[in-house]
Amino acid sequence: MSGKYTVFGVVTALSVIIDQVTKYWVNQNIQVWKGSIPVIPGLFELVNYKNKGAAFGMGTGWGSAMLVFAIFTVIALVVMGWMLVKLPKEDRFEAGIMGLITGGAIGNAIDRAMYQEVTDFLKFFTDDPEQVAWLNAKFGMAEWPSFNVADSCIVVGVLVFFVYTLIQDRKNKGKPDKLADDGPLPELDQAIE
């Protein structure tokens, strides 16, 4: 087994395990919708919110949301598998990125399949009255929608993938094309002779 498959498998498995273990712990220790554990008072706490939508609560209220998410997850997993196969054998970095995205997709898919909802527990907010007023006026809310480890894996994986791709594109712009390295093309009349 080449390096890319090993890295992909390990990162995917670790992402799923950490996601599921943290959700299990939250469900055992924090009361749904009521309890919380302050981590950084006035800024960050652990909660136990149930989300029937996608990451950060998007898609909540869609009539056939579970079917939509199931189809999206299958498509995402097929795309990740295809991209993994196309990677060079020793491209461990991109394989790790794809493992993060895949692990996140699987982690939330497990919740949807088993419970028809996802446990979100990372809550960032402010309770400063001035900041609350300003945030509510500008954005209509004073807290970031709660999320979980799987959501984090997907978002971090996608962001790192795009940044990495941009960097690689910039590096490759300075390199001459392969055809340009082969020298001038022969004259047409020389080719006929």
C-alpha positions in Angstrom: 0.0 0.0 0.0 1.5 3.3 -1.0 1.9 6.3 1.3 -1.1 8.2 0.1 -3.5 5.5 1.0 -2.0 5.0 4.4 -2.2 8.7 5.2 -5.7 9.0 3.8 -6.9 6.0 5.8 -5.3 7.1 9.1 -6.5 10.7 8.9 -10.0 9.6 7.9 -10.2 7.0 10.7 -8.8 9.5 13.3 -11.3 12.2 12.2 -14.2 9.8 12.5 -13.1 8.4 15.9 -12.4 11.9 17.4 -15.7 13.2 16.1 -17.8 10.3 17.4 -16.0 10.1 20.8 -16.5 13.8 21.4 -20.2 13.6 20.5 -20.6 10.6 22.7 -19.0 12.5 25.6 -21.2 15.5 25.1 -24.3 13.4 24.9 -23.4 11.7 28.2 -22.4 14.8 30.1 -24.4 17.9 28.8 -28.1 18.2 28.9 -29.6 18.7 25.4 -30.4 22.4 24.7 -30.1 23.4 28.3 -26.7 22.5 29.7 -23.3 24.0 29.0 -19.7 23.9 30.2 -17.9 27.2 30.1 -14.4 26.9 28.7 -13.6 30.6 28.2 -16.3 32.5 30.0 -18.2 34.9 27.8 -16.5 33.6 24.6 -16.5 29.7 24.3 -18.5 26.9 25.9 -19.5 23.3 25.2 -23.2 22.8 24.6 -25.4 20.0 23.4 -27.4 21.2 20.4 -29.2 18.9 17.9 -29.0 19.9 14.3 -31.2 18.4 11.6 -29.4 20.5 8.9 -25.9 20.7 7.5 -22.8 22.3 8.9 -23.6 25.3 11.1 -27.3 24.6 10.9 -27.7 25.2 7.2 -30.6 23.5 5.6 -32.6 23.0 8.8 -36.2 22.8 8.0 -35.8 21.2 4.5 -38.6 18.7 4.1 -36.4 15.9 2.7 -33.2 17.0 4.2 -31.9 13.5 5.2 -32.2 12.3 1.6 -30.5 15.5 0.3 -27.6 15.0 2.8 -27.3 11.3 2.1 -27.0 12.0 -1.7 -24.5 14.8 -1.1 -22.4 12.6 1.2 -22.3 9.7 -1.3 -21.3 12.1 -4.1 -18.6 13.7 -1.8 -17.2 10.3 -0.9 -17.1 9.2 -4.6 -15.4 12.4 -5.6 -12.8 12.0 -2.7 -12.2 8.4 -3.8 -11.7 9.5 -7.4 -9.3 12.3 -6.4 -7.3 10.0 -4.2 -6.8 7.5 -7.0 -5.6 10.3 -9.3 -3.1 11.6 -6.8 0.6 10.7 -7.3 1.5 7.7 -5.2 3.6 9.6 -2.7 1.4 12.7 -2.3 0.7 12.3 1.4 -0.2 16.0 2.0 -3.2 16.1 -0.3 -4.2 12.6 0.8 -4.3 13.9 4.4 -6.4 16.9 3.3 -8.8 14.5 1.6 -8.8 12.3 4.7 -10.0 15.2 6.8 -12.9 16.0 4.4 -13.8 12.4 4.1 -13.7 11.8 7.9 -15.9 14.8 8.5 -18.4 13.7 6.0 -18.5 10.2 7.5 -18.7 11.5 11.0 -21.8 13.5 10.4 -23.3 10.8 8.1 -23.1 8.4 11.0 -25.1 10.7 13.2 -27.7 11.3 10.5 -28.1 7.6 9.8 -28.4 6.7 13.4 -30.3 9.6 15.0 -31.6 11.7 12.0 -29.7 14.7 13.5 -26.2 15.8 14.3 -24.8 16.8 17.7 -23.2 20.2 17.7 -21.3 21.3 20.8 -18.7 23.9 20.1 -20.2 27.3 20.8 -18.4 30.7 20.2 -20.3 33.8 21.3 -20.0 37.1 23.2 -22.0 38.2 26.2 -20.6 41.8 26.2 -23.7 44.0 25.7 -21.9 46.5 23.3 -20.6 43.7 21.1 -23.9 41.9 21.2 -25.7 45.0 20.0 -23.2 45.7 17.3 -23.1 42.0 16.1 -26.9 41.8 16.1 -27.1 45.0 14.1 -24.5 43.9 11.5 -25.1 40.2 11.3 -28.4 39.5 13.0 -26.8 37.3 15.7 -24.1 37.6 18.4 -22.8 34.0 18.2 -21.3 31.7 15.6 -23.6 28.8 14.8 -22.5 25.8 16.9 -20.5 23.1 15.2 -18.6 19.8 15.9 -15.4 18.1 15.1 -16.7 16.7 11.8 -17.7 20.2 10.6 -14.3 21.5 11.6 -12.6 18.7 9.6 -14.6 19.5 6.5 -14.1 23.3 6.7 -10.3 23.0 7.5 -9.8 20.4 4.8 -11.6 22.5 2.1 -9.8 25.7 3.1 -6.3 24.0 3.2 -7.1 22.3 -0.1 -7.9 25.7 -1.8 -4.9 27.5 -0.4 -2.6 24.6 -1.3 -4.1 24.5 -4.9 -3.5 28.3 -5.2 0.1 28.0 -4.1 0.7 25.1 -6.5 -0.8 27.1 -9.4 1.4 30.1 -8.6 4.5 27.8 -8.5 3.6 26.2 -11.8 3.0 29.5 -13.6 6.7 30.3 -13.5 7.6 26.9 -15.1 7.8 26.7 -18.9 5.4 24.3 -20.6 6.7 20.9 -21.6 6.3 21.7 -25.3 8.5 24.8 -24.9 11.3 22.6 -23.5 11.3 20.3 -26.6 12.7 23.0 -28.8 11.3 24.5 -32.0 8.9 22.5 -34.1 10.3 21.2 -37.5 9.3 23.1 -40.6 6.4 21.6 -42.5 8.4 21.0 -45.7 11.2 19.2 -43.7 8.5 16.9 -42.3 7.2 16.0 -45.7 10.7 15.1 -47.1 
